[in-house]
C-alpha cells in the first residue's frame, strides 16, 4: 500500500446508496461491532485496499492489537485519527503520530471496571489457591488424601499498585474494601488520591504483600518488574498483572517462582501471547488466563460506544471522547 498523490473523497457510496465517511480498518472487525459501525461508516480493510482509497482515509480503526507502524502511517497521507479499541496503545507508533499531528484515542473507561474486578479475582485466587484447590477436589484428592493445604487470607494484605490510572484506581477502591492498606507508584504523585505514593517500584514492592500491575507499557515501564523488584516483594508476595506482559521480565519471573523468591502470581497477560512459558503451566501457585480481564459482554458494548463516539465526534468536528496524550 504505497502513498499516492491521487486522493479520492473521504466519503464513499455504499452498496445501499448511502454516502458514508470512510474508515480504514487495520484488522478485521469483530461481529459485535459490524452492524453498528457499518450502518454509519464505509469500512474498508487496509489489507488489500487500493492506494487511492487508502490515500483518502482520514481515520484508522484498530480492533485488536495489530502494529500501527511508522511505515503504515506514512502510507496514509490523509490520516488524521487513529481509533484504538484497547486501553493500551503500545502497539501504535505514537512518535510517528506526534510528528504528523495525528490524534489517537483509546477505550477510555470502557474496560476499567471489568479489568479491576478481574485483578481482584486474580489476587484472591492466587492468595487462596482457588484453582489449585478446585483441581485437587476434581481429581479426587479430598477423598484420597484429606483437605487441601491452607492458603493465606486476603483481607488486610498490603497492596501496591503500579499505575493508578483508570484501572488502578478501581483496583485500589475494591481492595481497600477488603481492609487492605493501598499504596501506589506512578510517574508522579496524584494529589487527589487518598492512597500513599511510593517513588520507586522496588520500594513499593518491599512494602507490599500483593503487587498489581495496571500501567501502560512504554519504553520506561518495559520490564519494570525484574528480579530486584521480586526479591523486594518477597517469598510470601503475590504478583498480579492485568497490564501488559512486557511489564515483567518473564524469564526472571519463572525463575523467581521456581526458586520461591515470590509466593505466587496471577497473570492475565504474557510477553509473547499466546505463548505461555511451559514452566508456569505446572505451577499450582500461579493463576493463568488468556488476556481476558477486560472482556465481558458489557465491556464490549461500552467500548463500541466509545469507538463510535470518537468517530462521530471526529467527523463532526467535536472534541474526542478519549484522546491519548502524545
Backbone torsions as a table, in degrees:
resi	resn	phi	psi	omega
1	UNK	NA	96.4	-174.8
2	UNK	-97.3	152.1	177.3
3	UNK	-64.0	152.4	178.7
4	UNK	-144.0	153.5	178.5
5	UNK	-90.8	-8.0	178.7
6	UNK	-91.3	110.7	-177.5
7	UNK	-110.0	139.9	173.9
8	UNK	-94.4	163.6	176.9
9	UNK	-57.1	148.4	-178.9
10	UNK	-80.7	11.9	171.6
11	UNK	-126.2	144.7	-175.5
12	UNK	-126.9	153.6	175.4
13	UNK	-88.1	118.9	178.0
14	UNK	-80.4	174.5	179.2
15	UNK	-62.5	-25.8	178.9
16	UNK	-83.7	3.7	176.5
17	UNK	87.8	-2.2	-178.6
18	UNK	-84.2	143.9	175.8
19	UNK	-94.1	115.3	-174.2
20	UNK	-125.5	149.9	175.2
21	UNK	-59.8	143.0	-179.4
22	UNK	-85.7	128.1	175.1
23	UNK	-125.7	123.6	179.3
24	UNK	-85.0	138.4	-179.9
25	UNK	-103.0	122.1	177.9
26	UNK	-73.3	-25.1	179.5
27	UNK	-151.8	169.8	-175.4
28	UNK	-58.7	143.9	178.4
29	UNK	-81.1	132.5	179.2
30	UNK	-73.8	149.7	-176.7
31	UNK	-55.5	-33.5	-178.1
32	UNK	-61.3	-25.0	-178.0
33	UNK	-98.2	-14.6	-167.2
34	UNK	-59.7	-55.4	-172.5
35	UNK	-66.0	-41.1	-177.0
36	UNK	-66.3	-49.9	-175.2
37	UNK	-75.7	-36.8	-178.7
38	UNK	-69.6	-20.3	176.4
39	UNK	-72.5	-23.4	-175.6
40	UNK	-107.2	-25.3	-172.1
41	UNK	-133.7	153.6	170.3
42	UNK	-87.0	109.5	-173.9
43	UNK	-96.5	121.2	-174.3
44	UNK	-123.8	116.4	176.9
45	UNK	-60.5	134.1	179.0
46	UNK	-65.5	-38.6	179.2
47	UNK	-66.3	118.3	178.5
48	UNK	87.8	-3.3	179.1
49	UNK	-67.9	142.5	178.1
50	UNK	-71.3	155.6	-173.2
51	UNK	-59.7	-38.0	-177.8
52	UNK	-65.9	-41.6	178.7
53	UNK	-65.3	-45.8	179.7
54	UNK	-61.1	-38.0	-177.6
55	UNK	-64.7	-24.1	-177.0
56	UNK	-93.1	-7.8	-174.0
57	UNK	-71.9	126.2	177.9
58	UNK	-97.0	-17.5	-176.8
59	UNK	-131.9	138.4	177.9
60	UNK	-122.2	126.1	-178.0
61	UNK	-107.0	130.2	178.9
62	UNK	-113.9	122.5	-178.3
63	UNK	-95.9	-46.9	-179.8
64	UNK	-102.1	-127.7	-178.6
65	UNK	-129.4	47.6	175.9
66	UNK	-71.2	150.3	179.8
67	UNK	-74.5	122.9	173.9
68	UNK	-100.1	95.2	-171.2
69	UNK	-90.1	169.1	175.7
70	UNK	-61.3	-35.7	179.0
71	UNK	-63.5	-42.7	178.5
72	UNK	-64.7	-44.3	179.8
73	UNK	-61.5	-41.3	179.0
74	UNK	-64.6	-27.0	-179.3
75	UNK	-79.9	-2.1	-178.0
76	UNK	-121.9	81.3	-171.8
77	UNK	-65.5	-23.9	-178.9
78	UNK	-94.5	-0.2	-173.1
79	UNK	-62.2	131.3	178.1
80	UNK	-124.8	-17.6	-173.1
81	UNK	-145.5	133.5	169.7
82	UNK	-114.0	121.4	-178.5
83	UNK	-108.5	112.1	178.2
84	UNK	-100.4	142.1	178.3
85	UNK	-96.0	8.5	177.3
86	UNK	-107.8	166.9	173.9
87	UNK	-77.9	-50.6	178.1
88	UNK	-75.6	145.4	178.5
89	UNK	-127.1	32.4	179.2
90	UNK	-68.9	-13.5	177.8
91	UNK	-87.3	-0.5	178.9
92	UNK	-106.8	132.9	176.7
93	UNK	-74.6	91.4	-175.3
94	UNK	-69.2	-30.7	178.2
95	UNK	-64.0	-41.7	178.2
96	UNK	-65.1	-39.2	176.8
97	UNK	-64.4	-40.9	180.0
98	UNK	-62.1	-43.6	-179.3
99	UNK	-61.6	-36.5	-178.0
100	UNK	-88.2	-8.1	-175.1
101	UNK	73.7	24.2	178.8
102	UNK	-83.2	130.2	178.0
103	UNK	-84.4	151.6	-179.0
104	UNK	-130.1	137.7	174.2
105	UNK	-123.6	158.4	176.2
106	UNK	-128.1	-164.4	-174.9
107	UNK	-79.4	-3.1	178.7
108	UNK	60.4	-132.9	-178.3
109	UNK	-88.4	1.7	-169.7
110	UNK	-59.1	-34.8	-176.3
111	UNK	-99.9	-6.5	-166.8
112	UNK	-60.9	-48.2	-176.1
113	UNK	-63.8	-43.1	-178.4
114	UNK	-67.3	-40.7	178.2
115	UNK	-64.8	-39.7	178.8
116	UNK	-66.3	-44.3	175.8
117	UNK	-54.8	-44.8	-175.3
118	UNK	-68.6	-40.0	178.4
119	UNK	-59.7	-43.1	177.3
120	UNK	-64.3	-40.9	177.8
121	UNK	-60.6	-41.9	177.8
122	UNK	-64.4	-40.8	179.0
123	UNK	-62.4	-47.1	179.3
124	UNK	-62.6	-45.5	-178.0
125	UNK	-63.4	-38.8	-179.1
126	UNK	-73.5	-43.1	-179.2
127	UNK	-66.8	-41.8	-177.6
128	UNK	-92.1	-0.6	179.6
129	UNK	55.4	44.5	-176.4
130	UNK	-61.3	-50.2	-179.5
131	UNK	-62.2	-37.9	-179.7
132	UNK	-66.2	-41.2	177.9
133	UNK	-65.3	-38.7	177.1
134	UNK	-61.2	-47.6	-179.9
135	UNK	-63.1	-37.8	179.9
136	UNK	-61.7	-45.8	179.1
137	UNK	-64.7	-43.9	-176.7
138	UNK	-63.1	-34.6	-179.1
139	UNK	-89.7	10.3	174.3
140	UNK	86.9	12.3	-177.3
141	UNK	-64.5	-35.7	-178.8
142	UNK	-61.9	-44.9	179.8
143	UNK	-68.7	-43.6	-173.3
144	UNK	-79.2	-34.7	-170.2
145	UNK	-128.0	-1.7	-178.1
146	UNK	92.2	-166.3	-172.2
147	UNK	-68.6	150.1	176.3
148	UNK	-68.8	146.0	-177.9
149	UNK	-55.2	147.6	-179.6
150	UNK	-65.4	148.1	175.6
151	UNK	-122.8	163.3	-171.7
152	UNK	-75.8	156.8	179.9
153	UNK	-74.4	165.0	178.8
154	UNK	-98.4	-48.4	-175.6
155	UNK	-55.1	134.7	176.6
156	UNK	86.5	-7.6	179.3
157	UNK	-66.4	142.9	176.7
158	UNK	-77.0	125.5	-175.7
159	UNK	-114.1	128.8	173.1
160	UNK	-112.3	131.8	-177.9
161	UNK	-117.9	124.6	176.5
162	UNK	-96.8	105.5	-177.4
163	UNK	101.7	90.1	-178.1
164	UNK	-96.4	58.1	176.8
165	UNK	-94.4	-145.0	-177.4
166	UNK	-59.4	-46.9	-178.2
167	UNK	-76.6	-49.0	-177.1
168	UNK	-57.8	-37.9	179.1
169	UNK	-63.6	-39.0	179.8
170	UNK	-73.9	-33.8	173.1
171	UNK	-60.1	-45.2	-179.2
172	UNK	-58.4	-46.8	-178.7
173	UNK	-62.8	-40.4	-178.0
174	UNK	-67.7	-44.6	-177.9
175	UNK	-75.8	-26.2	173.0
176	UNK	-61.5	-32.4	178.3
177	UNK	-68.5	-18.1	174.0
178	UNK	-83.2	2.6	-175.6
179	UNK	78.9	22.2	-178.6
180	UNK	-89.7	124.7	170.8
181	UNK	-64.5	133.4	-175.0
182	UNK	-118.3	134.1	171.2
183	UNK	-131.2	167.3	-176.5
184	UNK	-149.3	160.5	169.9
185	UNK	-127.4	137.5	173.9
186	UNK	-150.3	-178.5	-178.4
187	UNK	-58.8	-32.3	178.6
188	UNK	-153.4	158.0	178.3
189	UNK	-62.3	149.8	177.4
190	UNK	-107.9	103.3	-173.6
191	UNK	-56.6	-29.2	-177.7
192	UNK	-83.2	-6.7	-176.6
193	UNK	-78.9	138.7	176.1
194	UNK	-82.6	-2.7	-175.0
195	UNK	-97.6	158.9	-175.7
196	UNK	-80.0	130.6	177.9
197	UNK	-86.8	137.0	176.6
198	UNK	-122.0	129.4	-168.5
199	UNK	-72.6	-19.0	178.3
200	UNK	-133.6	155.1	178.7
201	UNK	-67.6	-37.3	179.6
202	UNK	-62.4	-45.6	179.5
203	UNK	-64.3	-36.5	177.6
204	UNK	-64.0	-44.2	179.9
205	UNK	-62.3	-40.5	-178.7
206	UNK	-63.6	-22.5	-177.6
207	UNK	-107.5	19.3	-175.2
208	UNK	-129.7	150.2	168.4
209	UNK	-96.0	-29.0	178.3
210	UNK	-130.2	127.0	178.1
211	UNK	-113.2	117.9	-176.5
212	UNK	-107.4	127.9	178.0
213	UNK	-102.8	117.1	179.9
214	UNK	-139.0	24.1	-178.0
215	UNK	-94.3	168.4	176.7
216	UNK	-73.7	152.6	174.2
217	UNK	-89.3	115.9	177.3
218	UNK	-132.8	177.7	176.3
219	UNK	-62.5	-30.7	180.0
220	UNK	-74.8	-30.8	-176.3
221	UNK	-100.2	-6.0	179.5
222	UNK	-59.7	127.2	-177.9
223	UNK	54.0	38.1	178.8
224	UNK	-65.7	-22.8	175.5
225	UNK	-106.4	105.5	175.1
226	UNK	-118.3	-164.2	-175.4
227	UNK	-61.1	-39.1	-177.9
228	UNK	-60.5	-41.9	179.2
229	UNK	-68.2	-41.1	-179.2
230	UNK	-68.1	-35.9	174.6
231	UNK	-63.3	-37.1	177.7
232	UNK	-67.8	-36.8	178.1
233	UNK	-64.0	-41.2	170.1
234	UNK	94.0	170.7	-169.5
235	UNK	-66.3	-20.2	177.3
236	UNK	-103.0	-2.1	-175.5
237	UNK	-78.3	154.6	179.7
238	UNK	-123.7	132.8	176.8
239	UNK	-101.8	129.7	176.9
240	UNK	-120.4	127.5	-179.1
241	UNK	-125.9	112.4	172.6
242	UNK	-120.1	16.5	180.0
243	UNK	-92.0	-97.1	175.7
244	UNK	-138.1	148.3	-179.6
245	UNK	-59.5	-33.5	-177.8
246	UNK	-68.0	-7.1	176.2
247	UNK	-70.0	-18.8	-174.4
248	UNK	-117.7	140.4	169.1
249	UNK	-73.9	96.0	-168.9
250	UNK	-64.7	-44.5	176.4
251	UNK	-59.2	-36.9	178.4
252	UNK	-69.8	-35.2	175.9
253	UNK	-60.6	-45.0	178.8
254	UNK	-59.5	-45.1	179.9
255	UNK	-63.6	-42.3	-178.6
256	UNK	-65.9	-37.8	176.5
257	UNK	-68.2	-42.7	-179.5
258	UNK	-64.1	-38.1	-176.6
259	UNK	-87.2	-4.4	-178.9
260	UNK	77.5	20.1	177.0
261	UNK	-65.5	-39.1	170.7
262	UNK	-121.7	164.1	-172.7
263	UNK	-86.5	-26.4	-177.4
264	UNK	179.4	179.5	-179.0
265	UNK	-154.9	150.9	170.9
266	UNK	-122.8	111.2	-168.8
267	UNK	-123.0	120.1	175.3
268	UNK	-104.4	-11.4	-175.1
269	UNK	-135.0	153.0	-174.3
270	UNK	-140.6	163.6	-172.5
271	UNK	-69.9	-38.9	-177.0
272	UNK	-127.9	66.2	-177.3
273	UNK	-64.1	141.0	7.0
274	UNK	-91.5	15.3	179.8
275	UNK	-77.1	125.7	177.8
276	UNK	-113.7	131.4	178.7
277	UNK	-51.0	130.0	-174.3
278	UNK	-59.0	-33.9	-178.4
279	UNK	-63.1	-31.9	179.6
280	UNK	-65.4	-31.5	-175.9
281	UNK	-64.9	-24.1	-176.9
282	UNK	-96.1	0.3	-175.6
283	UNK	-94.6	123.5	-178.8
284	UNK	-84.6	-2.5	175.2
285	UNK	-99.3	13.6	179.7
286	UNK	-123.8	132.1	176.3
287	UNK	-106.6	127.2	-174.3
288	UNK	-120.2	142.6	170.1
289	UNK	-148.2	168.1	-165.7
290	UNK	-99.4	59.4	177.8
291	UNK	51.0	53.0	-175.2
292	UNK	-119.4	6.1	-173.8
293	UNK	-55.0	-36.9	-173.0
294	UNK	-89.6	-6.8	-167.9
295	UNK	-100.2	116.1	168.9
296	UNK	-142.5	163.7	175.0
297	UNK	-55.8	-36.8	-179.6
298	UNK	-67.7	-39.6	-178.7
299	UNK	-71.4	-33.1	175.9
300	UNK	-61.4	-41.6	177.9
301	UNK	-64.0	-41.9	-179.6
302	UNK	-64.8	-42.2	-179.0
303	UNK	-71.5	-33.3	174.5
304	UNK	-60.8	-42.0	177.8
305	UNK	-61.1	-39.9	-179.4
306	UNK	-69.7	-46.0	178.9
307	UNK	-59.4	-50.4	-179.6
308	UNK	-63.2	-38.1	179.5
309	UNK	-66.3	-38.5	177.2
310	UNK	-66.2	-43.0	178.4
311	UNK	-64.1	-44.4	-179.6
312	UNK	-62.0	-44.1	179.8
313	UNK	-63.3	-41.6	-179.1
314	UNK	-62.0	-51.1	-176.7
315	UNK	-70.9	-20.4	177.5
316	UNK	-93.3	-3.6	-180.0
317	UNK	74.9	25.1	179.1
318	UNK	-102.3	166.4	178.0
319	UNK	-60.6	142.1	179.6
320	UNK	-72.1	152.4	-176.8
321	UNK	-76.0	-39.0	-173.7
322	UNK	-139.4	65.5	-179.8
323	UNK	-69.4	145.2	175.7
324	UNK	-97.0	134.2	177.2
325	UNK	-74.4	121.4	-177.1
326	UNK	-95.4	NA	NA
